[in-house]
Amino acid sequence: MDNLQDSIRNVLRMCREVTAWREDFDPGTAEWFTLLALSQETHSLLIRLPAELLPEEERPSPAMVEILDALQDATKEGAK
């Protein structure tokens, strides 16, 4: 489990680096846009993992879990 969490931690670090670069550097090339899209999709996938798989520092707080659960419930009810 520690290996998995270390890998998740490293990938999230890289995603954040790309986000920081985006603010300071944008050559506008196709490769750059591919890197941005890859980073965003990767981050999106990782944050959807069950909280127990995430490194401790990346886990949502109990208050955030309640808010997310309430939003998810409201979305389900709104879809009915």
Backbone as CSV, one residue per row, in Angstrom:
resi,resn,N_x,N_y,N_z,CA_x,CA_y,CA_z,C_x,C_y,C_z
1,MET,0.830,-1.195,0.000,0.000,0.000,0.000,0.877,1.263,0.000
2,ASP,2.019,1.207,0.689,2.911,2.362,0.722,3.440,2.690,-0.671
3,ASN,3.749,1.659,-1.469,4.211,1.885,-2.846,3.147,2.591,-3.673
4,LEU,1.904,2.158,-3.515,0.799,2.773,-4.245,0.644,4.224,-3.826
5,GLN,0.671,4.480,-2.543,0.521,5.847,-2.059,1.696,6.727,-2.491
6,ASP,2.893,6.168,-2.501,4.050,6.930,-2.991,3.878,7.275,-4.471
7,SER,3.384,6.322,-5.239,3.153,6.576,-6.671,2.088,7.643,-6.868
8,ILE,1.007,7.564,-6.117,-0.052,8.564,-6.210,0.498,9.933,-5.829
9,ARG,1.261,9.982,-4.756,1.872,11.238,-4.294,2.754,11.834,-5.398
10,ASN,3.575,11.008,-6.041,4.466,11.480,-7.102,3.695,11.985,-8.323
11,VAL,2.660,11.266,-8.709,1.880,11.677,-9.881,1.143,12.981,-9.584
12,LEU,0.576,13.113,-8.391,-0.090,14.362,-8.034,0.902,15.526,-8.008
13,ARG,2.112,15.281,-7.545,3.150,16.310,-7.547,3.435,16.761,-8.980
14,MET,3.548,15.800,-9.896,3.805,16.137,-11.295,2.634,16.915,-11.901
15,CYS,1.417,16.519,-11.572,0.244,17.245,-12.078,0.265,18.691,-11.596
16,ARG,0.647,18.880,-10.340,0.709,20.246,-9.798,1.829,21.049,-10.448
17,GLU,2.919,20.395,-10.783,4.005,21.083,-11.492,3.526,21.567,-12.851
18,VAL,2.813,20.725,-13.561,2.301,21.115,-14.880,1.343,22.303,-14.728
19,THR,0.503,22.267,-13.705,-0.418,23.378,-13.468,0.351,24.668,-13.198
20,ALA,1.403,24.588,-12.396,2.224,25.773,-12.114,2.905,26.269,-13.389
21,TRP,3.420,25.351,-14.203,4.056,25.740,-15.462,3.061,26.430,-16.369
22,ARG,1.819,25.954,-16.324,0.783,26.518,-17.193,0.616,28.006,-16.935
23,GLU,0.757,28.395,-15.667,0.589,29.799,-15.314,1.774,30.650,-15.765
24,ASP,2.958,30.047,-15.847,4.171,30.797,-16.170,4.662,30.615,-17.609
25,PHE,4.225,29.538,-18.246,4.813,29.164,-19.523,3.758,28.497,-20.392
26,ASP,3.572,29.002,-21.575,2.598,28.395,-22.478,3.063,28.604,-23.917
27,PRO,3.794,27.622,-24.438,4.276,27.787,-25.813,3.178,27.620,-26.858
28,GLY,2.016,27.098,-26.464,0.917,26.954,-27.398,1.084,25.847,-28.415
29,THR,1.985,24.910,-28.169,2.187,23.804,-29.110,1.188,22.683,-28.836
30,ALA,1.012,21.826,-29.813,0.121,20.676,-29.648,0.613,19.779,-28.512
31,GLU,1.926,19.643,-28.395,2.487,18.801,-27.328,2.164,19.380,-25.958
32,TRP,2.218,20.691,-25.861,1.911,21.350,-24.590,0.457,21.099,-24.207
33,PHE,-0.451,21.249,-25.142,-1.866,21.020,-24.853,-2.125,19.553,-24.504
34,THR,-1.384,18.643,-25.122,-1.505,17.227,-24.774,-1.039,16.988,-23.351
35,LEU,0.076,17.595,-22.974,0.582,17.466,-21.607,-0.420,18.010,-20.595
36,LEU,-1.010,19.156,-20.889,-2.012,19.732,-19.989,-3.221,18.815,-19.844
37,ALA,-3.708,18.311,-20.962,-4.872,17.425,-20.925,-4.562,16.146,-20.155
38,LEU,-3.394,15.586,-20.383,-2.984,14.378,-19.667,-2.910,14.641,-18.165
39,SER,-2.331,15.756,-17.802,-2.212,16.119,-16.389,-3.588,16.289,-15.751
40,GLN,-4.476,16.971,-16.418,-5.813,17.203,-15.866,-6.598,15.904,-15.726
41,GLU,-6.532,15.046,-16.732,-7.250,13.771,-16.664,-6.668,12.860,-15.585
42,THR,-5.353,12.852,-15.481,-4.695,12.030,-14.456,-5.104,12.496,-13.073
43,HIS,-5.061,13.792,-12.849,-5.462,14.345,-11.553,-6.914,13.987,-11.253
44,SER,-7.763,14.126,-12.238,-9.176,13.805,-12.069,-9.382,12.340,-11.679
45,LEU,-8.651,11.448,-12.331,-8.758,10.021,-11.998,-8.264,9.732,-10.583
46,LEU,-7.157,10.333,-10.210,-6.582,10.059,-8.890,-7.462,10.551,-7.761
47,ILE,-8.084,11.708,-7.925,-8.904,12.207,-6.829,-10.226,11.458,-6.712
48,ARG,-10.535,10.636,-7.703,-11.738,9.805,-7.623,-11.485,8.457,-6.939
49,LEU,-10.240,8.189,-6.620,-9.926,6.943,-5.913,-10.548,6.948,-4.523
50,PRO,-10.837,5.777,-3.986,-11.314,5.737,-2.595,-10.288,6.402,-1.683
51,ALA,-10.775,7.138,-0.697,-9.906,7.919,0.186,-8.835,7.066,0.848
52,GLU,-9.170,5.817,1.149,-8.174,4.985,1.838,-6.953,4.666,0.976
53,LEU,-7.069,4.812,-0.332,-5.926,4.579,-1.214,-5.020,5.805,-1.329
54,LEU,-5.550,6.959,-0.997,-4.776,8.190,-1.124,-3.790,8.338,0.027
55,PRO,-2.674,9.021,-0.224,-1.775,9.337,0.884,-2.522,10.199,1.914
56,GLU,-2.135,10.103,3.144,-2.824,10.811,4.234,-3.045,12.297,3.926
57,GLU,-2.013,12.950,3.395,-2.109,14.393,3.159,-3.058,14.754,2.018
58,GLU,-3.467,13.777,1.226,-4.374,14.029,0.104,-5.819,13.643,0.414
59,ARG,-6.048,13.059,1.556,-7.404,12.627,1.905,-8.257,13.828,2.288
60,PRO,-9.526,13.805,1.883,-10.404,14.918,2.254,-10.688,14.895,3.759
61,SER,-10.882,16.075,4.309,-11.225,16.174,5.731,-12.638,15.612,5.943
62,PRO,-12.973,15.242,7.174,-14.341,14.758,7.434,-15.404,15.780,7.019
63,ALA,-15.144,17.056,7.225,-16.108,18.082,6.819,-16.285,18.096,5.303
64,MET,-15.179,17.940,4.567,-15.255,17.913,3.109,-16.007,16.672,2.636
65,VAL,-15.796,15.547,3.288,-16.514,14.318,2.932,-18.016,14.531,3.079
66,GLU,-18.429,15.185,4.153,-19.862,15.467,4.359,-20.412,16.354,3.246
67,ILE,-19.665,17.376,2.889,-20.102,18.284,1.825,-20.207,17.546,0.497
68,LEU,-19.203,16.739,0.187,-19.217,15.985,-1.072,-20.355,14.978,-1.104
69,ASP,-20.602,14.309,0.023,-21.719,13.364,0.090,-23.055,14.080,-0.120
70,ALA,-23.219,15.243,0.501,-24.457,16.007,0.346,-24.647,16.449,-1.103
71,LEU,-23.564,16.887,-1.744,-23.653,17.286,-3.154,-24.006,16.107,-4.047
72,GLN,-23.402,14.962,-3.749,-23.687,13.771,-4.545,-25.146,13.353,-4.369
73,ASP,-25.652,13.393,-3.133,-27.055,13.051,-2.884,-28.002,14.018,-3.598
74,ALA,-27.682,15.309,-3.548,-28.517,16.314,-4.214,-28.511,16.102,-5.719
75,THR,-27.365,15.740,-6.266,-27.273,15.497,-7.702,-28.126,14.299,-8.099
76,LYS,-28.077,13.241,-7.286,-28.875,12.046,-7.581,-30.367,12.379,-7.518
77,GLU,-30.776,13.141,-6.526,-32.193,13.492,-6.392,-32.630,14.419,-7.514
78,GLY,-31.755,15.311,-7.925,-32.079,16.232,-9.026,-32.232,15.521,-10.346
79,ALA,-31.570,14.373,-10.491,-31.626,13.606,-11.734,-32.915,12.801,-11.852
80,LYS,-33.616,12.647,-10.752,-34.857,11.832,-10.770,-35.997,12.521,-11.420
